[in-house]
Amino acid sequence: MPSGALVLLILRVLRSGPLHGYAIAQRIHSLSSEVLRVEEGVLYPALQRILLKGWVSSEWGISETNRKVRFYRLTPAGRKQLDAELSGYDRVH
């Protein structure tokens, strides 16, 4: 996966609403026609980095399987970053 692509994918997936980490990985897998599989060891450090940058916020909640999970939500700064990332991607392609 090209550098920065995971961040773009995470931001893109969160544009539709808040999700917990496992759901983010599943959504990326599903949207890529089951080609991309994001492992926990890559996903959670990326989520932490974009959380620190202020592109996402998080809060604890209960998953559909009744487990305590952290939900991530795109912030206005994250939406702006996503637009910039998509614009750059469009220029390259």
Phi and psi in radians as a Rosetta constraint file:
Dihedral C 1 N 2 CA 2 C 2 CIRCULARHARMONIC -1.062 0.35
Dihedral N 2 CA 2 C 2 N 3 CIRCULARHARMONIC 2.659 0.35
Dihedral C 2 N 3 CA 3 C 3 CIRCULARHARMONIC -1.003 0.35
Dihedral N 3 CA 3 C 3 N 4 CIRCULARHARMONIC 2.331 0.35
Dihedral C 3 N 4 CA 4 C 4 CIRCULARHARMONIC 1.495 0.35
Dihedral N 4 CA 4 C 4 N 5 CIRCULARHARMONIC -0.203 0.35
Dihedral C 4 N 5 CA 5 C 5 CIRCULARHARMONIC -1.174 0.35
Dihedral N 5 CA 5 C 5 N 6 CIRCULARHARMONIC -0.645 0.35
Dihedral C 5 N 6 CA 6 C 6 CIRCULARHARMONIC -1.124 0.35
Dihedral N 6 CA 6 C 6 N 7 CIRCULARHARMONIC -0.740 0.35
Dihedral C 6 N 7 CA 7 C 7 CIRCULARHARMONIC -1.054 0.35
Dihedral N 7 CA 7 C 7 N 8 CIRCULARHARMONIC -0.786 0.35
Dihedral C 7 N 8 CA 8 C 8 CIRCULARHARMONIC -1.030 0.35
Dihedral N 8 CA 8 C 8 N 9 CIRCULARHARMONIC -0.781 0.35
Dihedral C 8 N 9 CA 9 C 9 CIRCULARHARMONIC -1.122 0.35
Dihedral N 9 CA 9 C 9 N 10 CIRCULARHARMONIC -0.745 0.35
Dihedral C 9 N 10 CA 10 C 10 CIRCULARHARMONIC -1.093 0.35
Dihedral N 10 CA 10 C 10 N 11 CIRCULARHARMONIC -0.854 0.35
Dihedral C 10 N 11 CA 11 C 11 CIRCULARHARMONIC -1.062 0.35
Dihedral N 11 CA 11 C 11 N 12 CIRCULARHARMONIC -0.721 0.35
Dihedral C 11 N 12 CA 12 C 12 CIRCULARHARMONIC -1.104 0.35
Dihedral N 12 CA 12 C 12 N 13 CIRCULARHARMONIC -0.751 0.35
Dihedral C 12 N 13 CA 13 C 13 CIRCULARHARMONIC -1.159 0.35
Dihedral N 13 CA 13 C 13 N 14 CIRCULARHARMONIC -0.670 0.35
Dihedral C 13 N 14 CA 14 C 14 CIRCULARHARMONIC -1.309 0.35
Dihedral N 14 CA 14 C 14 N 15 CIRCULARHARMONIC -0.216 0.35
Dihedral C 14 N 15 CA 15 C 15 CIRCULARHARMONIC -1.050 0.35
Dihedral N 15 CA 15 C 15 N 16 CIRCULARHARMONIC -0.520 0.35
Dihedral C 15 N 16 CA 16 C 16 CIRCULARHARMONIC -1.464 0.35
Dihedral N 16 CA 16 C 16 N 17 CIRCULARHARMONIC -0.116 0.35
Dihedral C 16 N 17 CA 17 C 17 CIRCULARHARMONIC 2.474 0.35
Dihedral N 17 CA 17 C 17 N 18 CIRCULARHARMONIC 2.957 0.35
Dihedral C 17 N 18 CA 18 C 18 CIRCULARHARMONIC -1.183 0.35
Dihedral N 18 CA 18 C 18 N 19 CIRCULARHARMONIC 2.495 0.35
Dihedral C 18 N 19 CA 19 C 19 CIRCULARHARMONIC -2.518 0.35
Dihedral N 19 CA 19 C 19 N 20 CIRCULARHARMONIC 2.735 0.35
Dihedral C 19 N 20 CA 20 C 20 CIRCULARHARMONIC -1.566 0.35
Dihedral N 20 CA 20 C 20 N 21 CIRCULARHARMONIC 2.920 0.35
Dihedral C 20 N 21 CA 21 C 21 CIRCULARHARMONIC -0.925 0.35
Dihedral N 21 CA 21 C 21 N 22 CIRCULARHARMONIC -0.848 0.35
Dihedral C 21 N 22 CA 22 C 22 CIRCULARHARMONIC -1.092 0.35
Dihedral N 22 CA 22 C 22 N 23 CIRCULARHARMONIC -0.678 0.35
Dihedral C 22 N 23 CA 23 C 23 CIRCULARHARMONIC -1.169 0.35
Dihedral N 23 CA 23 C 23 N 24 CIRCULARHARMONIC -0.605 0.35
Dihedral C 23 N 24 CA 24 C 24 CIRCULARHARMONIC -1.088 0.35
Dihedral N 24 CA 24 C 24 N 25 CIRCULARHARMONIC -0.843 0.35
Dihedral C 24 N 25 CA 25 C 25 CIRCULARHARMONIC -1.050 0.35
Dihedral N 25 CA 25 C 25 N 26 CIRCULARHARMONIC -0.753 0.35
Dihedral C 25 N 26 CA 26 C 26 CIRCULARHARMONIC -1.124 0.35
Dihedral N 26 CA 26 C 26 N 27 CIRCULARHARMONIC -0.716 0.35
Dihedral C 26 N 27 CA 27 C 27 CIRCULARHARMONIC -1.146 0.35
Dihedral N 27 CA 27 C 27 N 28 CIRCULARHARMONIC -0.733 0.35
Dihedral C 27 N 28 CA 28 C 28 CIRCULARHARMONIC -1.068 0.35
Dihedral N 28 CA 28 C 28 N 29 CIRCULARHARMONIC -0.773 0.35
Dihedral C 28 N 29 CA 29 C 29 CIRCULARHARMONIC -1.055 0.35
Dihedral N 29 CA 29 C 29 N 30 CIRCULARHARMONIC -0.782 0.35
Dihedral C 29 N 30 CA 30 C 30 CIRCULARHARMONIC -1.176 0.35
Dihedral N 30 CA 30 C 30 N 31 CIRCULARHARMONIC -0.807 0.35
Dihedral C 30 N 31 CA 31 C 31 CIRCULARHARMONIC -1.183 0.35
Dihedral N 31 CA 31 C 31 N 32 CIRCULARHARMONIC -0.395 0.35
Dihedral C 31 N 32 CA 32 C 32 CIRCULARHARMONIC -1.594 0.35
Dihedral N 32 CA 32 C 32 N 33 CIRCULARHARMONIC 0.319 0.35
Dihedral C 32 N 33 CA 33 C 33 CIRCULARHARMONIC 0.989 0.35
Dihedral N 33 CA 33 C 33 N 34 CIRCULARHARMONIC 0.659 0.35
Dihedral C 33 N 34 CA 34 C 34 CIRCULARHARMONIC 1.116 0.35
Dihedral N 34 CA 34 C 34 N 35 CIRCULARHARMONIC 0.482 0.35
Dihedral C 34 N 35 CA 35 C 35 CIRCULARHARMONIC -1.586 0.35
Dihedral N 35 CA 35 C 35 N 36 CIRCULARHARMONIC -0.757 0.35
Dihedral C 35 N 36 CA 36 C 36 CIRCULARHARMONIC -1.654 0.35
Dihedral N 36 CA 36 C 36 N 37 CIRCULARHARMONIC 2.307 0.35
Dihedral C 36 N 37 CA 37 C 37 CIRCULARHARMONIC -2.198 0.35
Dihedral N 37 CA 37 C 37 N 38 CIRCULARHARMONIC 2.069 0.35
Dihedral C 37 N 38 CA 38 C 38 CIRCULARHARMONIC -1.705 0.35
Dihedral N 38 CA 38 C 38 N 39 CIRCULARHARMONIC 2.072 0.35
Dihedral C 38 N 39 CA 39 C 39 CIRCULARHARMONIC -1.429 0.35
Dihedral N 39 CA 39 C 39 N 40 CIRCULARHARMONIC 2.655 0.35
Dihedral C 39 N 40 CA 40 C 40 CIRCULARHARMONIC -0.978 0.35
Dihedral N 40 CA 40 C 40 N 41 CIRCULARHARMONIC -0.672 0.35
Dihedral C 40 N 41 CA 41 C 41 CIRCULARHARMONIC -1.148 0.35
Dihedral N 41 CA 41 C 41 N 42 CIRCULARHARMONIC -0.259 0.35
Dihedral C 41 N 42 CA 42 C 42 CIRCULARHARMONIC -1.846 0.35
Dihedral N 42 CA 42 C 42 N 43 CIRCULARHARMONIC -0.694 0.35
Dihedral C 42 N 43 CA 43 C 43 CIRCULARHARMONIC -1.146 0.35
Dihedral N 43 CA 43 C 43 N 44 CIRCULARHARMONIC -0.915 0.35
Dihedral C 43 N 44 CA 44 C 44 CIRCULARHARMONIC -1.171 0.35
Dihedral N 44 CA 44 C 44 N 45 CIRCULARHARMONIC -0.665 0.35
Dihedral C 44 N 45 CA 45 C 45 CIRCULARHARMONIC -1.109 0.35
Dihedral N 45 CA 45 C 45 N 46 CIRCULARHARMONIC -0.646 0.35
Dihedral C 45 N 46 CA 46 C 46 CIRCULARHARMONIC -1.144 0.35
Dihedral N 46 CA 46 C 46 N 47 CIRCULARHARMONIC -0.746 0.35
Dihedral C 46 N 47 CA 47 C 47 CIRCULARHARMONIC -1.072 0.35
Dihedral N 47 CA 47 C 47 N 48 CIRCULARHARMONIC -0.705 0.35
Dihedral C 47 N 48 CA 48 C 48 CIRCULARHARMONIC -1.119 0.35
Dihedral N 48 CA 48 C 48 N 49 CIRCULARHARMONIC -0.730 0.35
Dihedral C 48 N 49 CA 49 C 49 CIRCULARHARMONIC -1.094 0.35
Dihedral N 49 CA 49 C 49 N 50 CIRCULARHARMONIC -0.788 0.35
Dihedral C 49 N 50 CA 50 C 50 CIRCULARHARMONIC -1.315 0.35
Dihedral N 50 CA 50 C 50 N 51 CIRCULARHARMONIC -0.401 0.35
Dihedral C 50 N 51 CA 51 C 51 CIRCULARHARMONIC -1.155 0.35
Dihedral N 51 CA 51 C 51 N 52 CIRCULARHARMONIC -0.799 0.35
Dihedral C 51 N 52 CA 52 C 52 CIRCULARHARMONIC -1.137 0.35
Dihedral N 52 CA 52 C 52 N 53 CIRCULARHARMONIC -0.531 0.35
Dihedral C 52 N 53 CA 53 C 53 CIRCULARHARMONIC -1.353 0.35
Dihedral N 53 CA 53 C 53 N 54 CIRCULARHARMONIC -0.183 0.35
Dihedral C 53 N 54 CA 54 C 54 CIRCULARHARMONIC 1.482 0.35
Dihedral N 54 CA 54 C 54 N 55 CIRCULARHARMONIC 0.226 0.35
Dihedral C 54 N 55 CA 55 C 55 CIRCULARHARMONIC -1.445 0.35
Dihedral N 55 CA 55 C 55 N 56 CIRCULARHARMONIC -0.363 0.35
Dihedral C 55 N 56 CA 56 C 56 CIRCULARHARMONIC -2.358 0.35
Dihedral N 56 CA 56 C 56 N 57 CIRCULARHARMONIC 2.742 0.35
Dihedral C 56 N 57 CA 57 C 57 CIRCULARHARMONIC -2.076 0.35
Dihedral N 57 CA 57 C 57 N 58 CIRCULARHARMONIC 2.908 0.35
Dihedral C 57 N 58 CA 58 C 58 CIRCULARHARMONIC -2.473 0.35
Dihedral N 58 CA 58 C 58 N 59 CIRCULARHARMONIC 2.721 0.35
Dihedral C 58 N 59 CA 59 C 59 CIRCULARHARMONIC -2.658 0.35
Dihedral N 59 CA 59 C 59 N 60 CIRCULARHARMONIC 2.647 0.35
Dihedral C 59 N 60 CA 60 C 60 CIRCULARHARMONIC -1.407 0.35
Dihedral N 60 CA 60 C 60 N 61 CIRCULARHARMONIC 2.519 0.35
Dihedral C 60 N 61 CA 61 C 61 CIRCULARHARMONIC -2.742 0.35
Dihedral N 61 CA 61 C 61 N 62 CIRCULARHARMONIC -2.986 0.35
Dihedral C 61 N 62 CA 62 C 62 CIRCULARHARMONIC -1.957 0.35
Dihedral N 62 CA 62 C 62 N 63 CIRCULARHARMONIC 2.272 0.35
Dihedral C 62 N 63 CA 63 C 63 CIRCULARHARMONIC -1.358 0.35
Dihedral N 63 CA 63 C 63 N 64 CIRCULARHARMONIC 3.039 0.35
Dihedral C 63 N 64 CA 64 C 64 CIRCULARHARMONIC -1.143 0.35
Dihedral N 64 CA 64 C 64 N 65 CIRCULARHARMONIC -0.283 0.35
Dihedral C 64 N 65 CA 65 C 65 CIRCULARHARMONIC -1.740 0.35
Dihedral N 65 CA 65 C 65 N 66 CIRCULARHARMONIC 0.266 0.35
Dihedral C 65 N 66 CA 66 C 66 CIRCULARHARMONIC 1.160 0.35
Dihedral N 66 CA 66 C 66 N 67 CIRCULARHARMONIC 0.599 0.35
Dihedral C 66 N 67 CA 67 C 67 CIRCULARHARMONIC -1.919 0.35
Dihedral N 67 CA 67 C 67 N 68 CIRCULARHARMONIC 2.619 0.35
Dihedral C 67 N 68 CA 68 C 68 CIRCULARHARMONIC -1.322 0.35
Dihedral N 68 CA 68 C 68 N 69 CIRCULARHARMONIC 2.100 0.35
Dihedral C 68 N 69 CA 69 C 69 CIRCULARHARMONIC -2.392 0.35
Dihedral N 69 CA 69 C 69 N 70 CIRCULARHARMONIC 2.846 0.35
Dihedral C 69 N 70 CA 70 C 70 CIRCULARHARMONIC -1.728 0.35
Dihedral N 70 CA 70 C 70 N 71 CIRCULARHARMONIC 2.118 0.35
Dihedral C 70 N 71 CA 71 C 71 CIRCULARHARMONIC -1.645 0.35
Dihedral N 71 CA 71 C 71 N 72 CIRCULARHARMONIC 2.376 0.35
Dihedral C 71 N 72 CA 72 C 72 CIRCULARHARMONIC -1.900 0.35
Dihedral N 72 CA 72 C 72 N 73 CIRCULARHARMONIC 2.417 0.35
Dihedral C 72 N 73 CA 73 C 73 CIRCULARHARMONIC -2.289 0.35
Dihedral N 73 CA 73 C 73 N 74 CIRCULARHARMONIC 2.410 0.35
Dihedral C 73 N 74 CA 74 C 74 CIRCULARHARMONIC -1.195 0.35
Dihedral N 74 CA 74 C 74 N 75 CIRCULARHARMONIC 2.318 0.35
Dihedral C 74 N 75 CA 75 C 75 CIRCULARHARMONIC -1.657 0.35
Dihedral N 75 CA 75 C 75 N 76 CIRCULARHARMONIC 2.935 0.35
Dihedral C 75 N 76 CA 76 C 76 CIRCULARHARMONIC -0.970 0.35
Dihedral N 76 CA 76 C 76 N 77 CIRCULARHARMONIC -0.680 0.35
Dihedral C 76 N 77 CA 77 C 77 CIRCULARHARMONIC -1.132 0.35
Dihedral N 77 CA 77 C 77 N 78 CIRCULARHARMONIC -0.632 0.35
Dihedral C 77 N 78 CA 78 C 78 CIRCULARHARMONIC -1.189 0.35
Dihedral N 78 CA 78 C 78 N 79 CIRCULARHARMONIC -0.668 0.35
Dihedral C 78 N 79 CA 79 C 79 CIRCULARHARMONIC -1.108 0.35
Dihedral N 79 CA 79 C 79 N 80 CIRCULARHARMONIC -0.714 0.35
Dihedral C 79 N 80 CA 80 C 80 CIRCULARHARMONIC -1.122 0.35
Dihedral N 80 CA 80 C 80 N 81 CIRCULARHARMONIC -0.747 0.35
Dihedral C 80 N 81 CA 81 C 81 CIRCULARHARMONIC -1.119 0.35
Dihedral N 81 CA 81 C 81 N 82 CIRCULARHARMONIC -0.723 0.35
Dihedral C 81 N 82 CA 82 C 82 CIRCULARHARMONIC -1.050 0.35
Dihedral N 82 CA 82 C 82 N 83 CIRCULARHARMONIC -0.797 0.35
Dihedral C 82 N 83 CA 83 C 83 CIRCULARHARMONIC -1.046 0.35
Dihedral N 83 CA 83 C 83 N 84 CIRCULARHARMONIC -0.722 0.35
Dihedral C 83 N 84 CA 84 C 84 CIRCULARHARMONIC -1.136 0.35
Dihedral N 84 CA 84 C 84 N 85 CIRCULARHARMONIC -0.746 0.35
Dihedral C 84 N 85 CA 85 C 85 CIRCULARHARMONIC -1.107 0.35
Dihedral N 85 CA 85 C 85 N 86 CIRCULARHARMONIC -0.779 0.35
Dihedral C 85 N 86 CA 86 C 86 CIRCULARHARMONIC -1.149 0.35
Dihedral N 86 CA 86 C 86 N 87 CIRCULARHARMONIC -0.665 0.35
Dihedral C 86 N 87 CA 87 C 87 CIRCULARHARMONIC -1.083 0.35
Dihedral N 87 CA 87 C 87 N 88 CIRCULARHARMONIC -0.777 0.35
Dihedral C 87 N 88 CA 88 C 88 CIRCULARHARMONIC -1.109 0.35
Dihedral N 88 CA 88 C 88 N 89 CIRCULARHARMONIC -0.694 0.35
Dihedral C 88 N 89 CA 89 C 89 CIRCULARHARMONIC -1.114 0.35
Dihedral N 89 CA 89 C 89 N 90 CIRCULARHARMONIC -0.753 0.35
Dihedral C 89 N 90 CA 90 C 90 CIRCULARHARMONIC -1.097 0.35
Dihedral N 90 CA 90 C 90 N 91 CIRCULARHARMONIC -0.667 0.35
Dihedral C 90 N 91 CA 91 C 91 CIRCULARHARMONIC -1.116 0.35
Dihedral N 91 CA 91 C 91 N 92 CIRCULARHARMONIC -0.691 0.35
Dihedral C 91 N 92 CA 92 C 92 CIRCULARHARMONIC -1.201 0.35
Dihedral N 92 CA 92 C 92 N 93 CIRCULARHARMONIC -0.675 0.35
